């Protein structure tokens, strides 16, 4: 009888909690209102799973940002895998809308997109959409489609020899020749969200949801050894590693993490921590280094910062109304893209905005500068 009463109370508690959660989502429709959202993360995982299962309305439940994050945290849990609606949970984990907080948006299917240009060799443009990579010629004609990834492609990077590196939700890094042949597939324990390559092409840096940065040694052809024993794991971040950049001399690289961290870490090429750059108040989602070694960082705090080689903030670029997803530099200009659907052009010396392109209908997630061709390209969320 005691256990029966306890079970009834437990069911009542779940019903009350779920009612409160769903009632909150129907009245909260703007990211600025999220402070009013009830924090349910203290509930036991089993209770949370039952609450999540009471609605198929991803948009409504998605207004509770911590719920979306919890799906990711629970995705590897035996509890969730045994749950009868496991597949629904996985789909929900990838769901987001532009009103969710930046960490949720940047770990969701609909916000992922990457574009890179091989400006130094072939002039080809690579565009990731879903699990496919479309290859375009310098004049914009499609010349190939790379479709060996089995899940969403999150990030693309070009090596100094023209090899293409791609990271995906399928937990692999694939390496492609300019003609579209996949010459290497590296298994990663988690989703690959960031990639960067050393200027000499002998090191590949990767970051993902597991908060680790990995250093992959590359041979002279730009391909890692089949034996992954040489891969070095770099710890230190308290959130997913979503942004990477390498200094022009290759002696230093930078990593940025999500909102639970909000710090940029400076490392030697071998992964020894040099310093932490503190200034942003939210997650770091884009990093770029110019030819003089100045670092630019874009954050969910809507600001871009320019950092000196010794770690001081030199300038602040203010104007975006949402998280800054992508940064690239060309001569005296800085180009930034944001969840606010705009691409902005800044004077790097004065930090003044010189132009804004706001014709995108959705968040802009990636930028590429084709310096040889004199053309800029961007990727919007589709």
N, C-alpha and C positions, 0 to 999 in steps of 0.2 A: 504493500500500500504506500509506503514511504517513497519508493522509487517511482510509482505511478504518479503521485502528487508532484514529485520533483520534475518528472517528464512533462506534465501538463504546464507547470510554471515555465519550463524551458521553452515550450511551444508558444506560450503567451508572450514571452520575452522576445522571441524571434519575430513574431507578428508585429509587435509594437515597434521594434527596431526597424523592420522593413517598411512599415507604414511611414515612420518618421523620415527615412531615407528617401522614399519615392515622393513624399509630400514636399520635401526640400527641393528635389530636382525640378519639380513643376513650377516652382516660384523663383528659381535662380537660373537666369539665362545669360548672364554676363560675367566675364572673368573678373571684373572689378568687384563683383558681389561675393566672391568665393570665401571671404572671411566669415560670412554668415553661414557657410555650409557646415553641417554637423560633422565632426570628425568621428568616424566609426572604426578607425584602425585599431582601437584597443579591444575590439570584440574578438573572440576566438575565431580562428580560420574556418572552422566548421560552420559557425553561425554566419560568417561573411559569405561563404559559398551558398548557403541556403537563401540569404537575402538577394545575392546576385541573380539567382535562378528564378526569381519571382517576376522578372520582367524581361521581355525581348527588346525593349525600347532602348537601344544603345545610346541614343542622343540624350535621353532623360537621365539614365544612370551615369553617362559620361560626364555630366556636369559635376559629379563628385570626383575630383581629380585623384584623391587618394585611392578611390576604388580602382581606377584604371591602372594605377601603379601597382596595386596589390595583385591584380591579375598577373602582372609580369613576375612579381615576387613568388606567387603561388604556382606559376606555370610548371615548375619543375617538381612540385610537391606531390608525393604519392596520394595525398588527400584529394587534390584536384584531378589527378589522372584517373582516379577511381570514380570520380563524380559522373553521374549519368549525362551531365551536360558539359562535359569537358571541351568538346569542339566549340560549343557556343562561347565558352570562356576564352578560348584561344582567339576566336574571331573578335571578341570584345576587347581583348588586349591590344589588338591592332587598330581598333576603331578610335577615331578622334574627330573633333570638330575644331574650327579655328577659335572656339571659345574656351578650350581646355588650356591648362597651364602648359608652359613650353616643354617641360620634361615629358609630359604625356604626348604632346604633339610630335616631338622629335623621336618618339619611340613608336609611332603609329604608321600604319600602311599608307594612309592618304597623304601624309606630309613628306614622304620620302621621294627624293629625286636628285639626280646628280648629272652634271654635265662637265666635260673636260675637253680641251682642245690640244692636240699635238701641234703646237705652233712652231716647233723647231725642226721637225722632220717632214711628216706627210701633210700637215695642215688639216688632218681629219678631225671631225667633231664626233664625240661619243656621248650619247644621251641614254640614261637609264630610265626605264619605265616598266614598272612591275618586275618580272624576272628576266626581261629582255634588255639588251643593249643595242641600240640602233647606231650604225656607223654612217656618218654623212660626209660627203666630200666638202672641199673648201667652198664650193658654190651652193651647198645645201642639198645636194641630191643624195638619196639613200643608196649606199653601195653595199651594205651588208647588215645582217642581224645576228647577234650572238645570243643564243638561248639555252646555254647549258646550265645556268643557275636554276634551281628548283624552287626558289622563293624570291621575295623582293630584293632587288639590288639597291643597297643603301648608299654606296660610295664608289667613286671612280678616281683613279690617279694615273698619271702618265710618268713613266721613268725616262731618264735621260737618253736612252737608246730607242725610245718610241714604243716600248712595251706598255700595254694597258693592264692595270691592276684593278680588280673589282672585288668588293666585299658585300656580303649578302646576309639576309635573314636565314639562309640555309646553312650558316655557320661555316662558310668556305671563303677562301681568297683564291680567285682564279687569275691566271696570267695569260695574256693574249698577245699574239703578234699583230702588227698593223694590218695583216691580211685576214685576221679574224680566227686564227687557229689557237685553241686553248692548249698551251704547252705545259701548264702546271696547275694542279689543284691542291691547295693546302687546307687541311681540316682545322677548324678553330672551335674551341669549346663553347663559344657563344656567338651571338650576332655580331658581325663586324660593322661598326658605325663610322670609323675614321681610318684613313690611310695616309701615309706620307713616305716619301722615298728620299734617301740621302742624295746630294748632288752628284756623287760619284757612282750612284747606282748599286752600291754594295750593301745597303741596309734598307729594310722595309719595316716601317713602324705601323702598328695597328692598335686600335682601341675599340672597346665594346661595352656591353651592358655589365660585364663582370667587374668593372672598375679597374681592370688591369690594362697596362700598355705592354705590347709584345714587340720585341726586336727580333726580326728574322734576318739572319745573314744571307746575302745573295752571292752567287758566283759571278764570274765575269760576264755571263750572258744575261744576268738579272733574274735568275731563278733560284729559289731556295733549295737546299739539300733535301733529298727525300727523307732523310733522318732528321726529325724535328728536335733532336737532343740539343742542338745549338741555339734554339729559340730561348731568348731571355725574357723572363717575366718581371715587369716593373710594377711595384705596388706603391700606394701612397694616396690615391684618390679615394674619396668617400662617396662617390657617385659614378655613374657611367662615364667612361672617357669618350667624349663626343667630338673632340677637335684635336688635330695634330698639325704641326708645322715644323720645318727644319730650317735652321739658319743657312745662309748662302755658303758659308765655309764648311758646313757639315759637322762642325765640332759641337753644336748644341741643337737640341730639339725641344719643342714646347708641347705641352698637353693641357687641355681644358676639360673640365667635368661639369656635370649637371648641377641642379639647384641645391642639392644637399652639400655641395662642396664649394662651388663658386670661386675657385682659385685656379690660377694658371701656375703650372709647375715647369721649371726650367731644369733640364737634364743635360748631362754630358752625352756625347754620342753613344756611350756604352751604358747609359742608364743610371748614372750617379746623380742624385739630387743636388742641384746648385743653389736654387732659391725658390721661393714661392712669391708670386705676384698677387697682391691683395688690393682690391679696389672695387671690383664688380660686386654687386649685391644679389646677383642671381646667376644661374647657370651659364657656362661658357659654351657657345655652340659654333663658333667660327674663329679661326686663327689664320694669319697670313704674315709673312716676313718679306720686307722689301729688300732691294739689292744692297742697301746700306746696313742692314741688320736690325732695323726698327721693326718691332712686333706690333701688329694690330689685332685686337680682340673684339669680337661681337658677342653680346650677351642678351639674356632674357630680361635684363634691366633696361633694355631699349637703347643702350649706349654702346658706342665704339670707343675704345681707348687705344692710344698710341703709346708704346713703351720704349724707353731707351734700352740700350744693351746692358745697362747696369740695373735695370729693373724699376726705374721711376716712370710714373705717368707723365708723358710729355704733353699730350693734347687729349681733349675729349670731344667727340663728335656727337652732338645731340640733334634729334629730329625725328627719328623713327618712333612709331607709336606701338611697336610690339617687338618681340624678340628678333635679333639680328642673326640670320641664318648663314650668310655667306659674305666674304670679303675678298676683293682682289685689288691689286694696285697696278697702275700703268703710268709711268713718268711722274708727273706732279699731281695725279688724280688718284682718289680713292673711290672705289665702287662698292656699295653695300646693298644687300637684299634682305628682305624682312618678311615676317608673318603679316605685316600690315599691307601686303600686296604691292609694295613699291620697291623700285631700284633707285638709289640716290647716288649722286656724284658729288664728291667733296674736294675742295682744295686742301692738299695735305699740309701746307704750311700754315694756313690761317684757320683750318678746321671749319671753314664756312661751306655751306651747301651751295653748289653751283647749278644743279639740275635735279629733277625728279621725274622718273617715268612711273606712272601709276595706271597703266592700261591693263595690267594683269587682273584677272577676275578672282584669282586665288593666291594663296601665300607663295612667295618666291623663295625657293629653297636652295638654289645653286647659281653660281656665276662662273663664266669662263672668259678669259681675255685672249683673243687670238692676235698677238702682237704683230706677227708677220703679215697677217692678212688685213689688219686694221679693222677688226670687227669684234664686237662684244656679243655674247650670247648668254641667255639666262634660262633657267628651268623653273616653271611654276608647278605648284601642286596640281595634279590632275586626277 
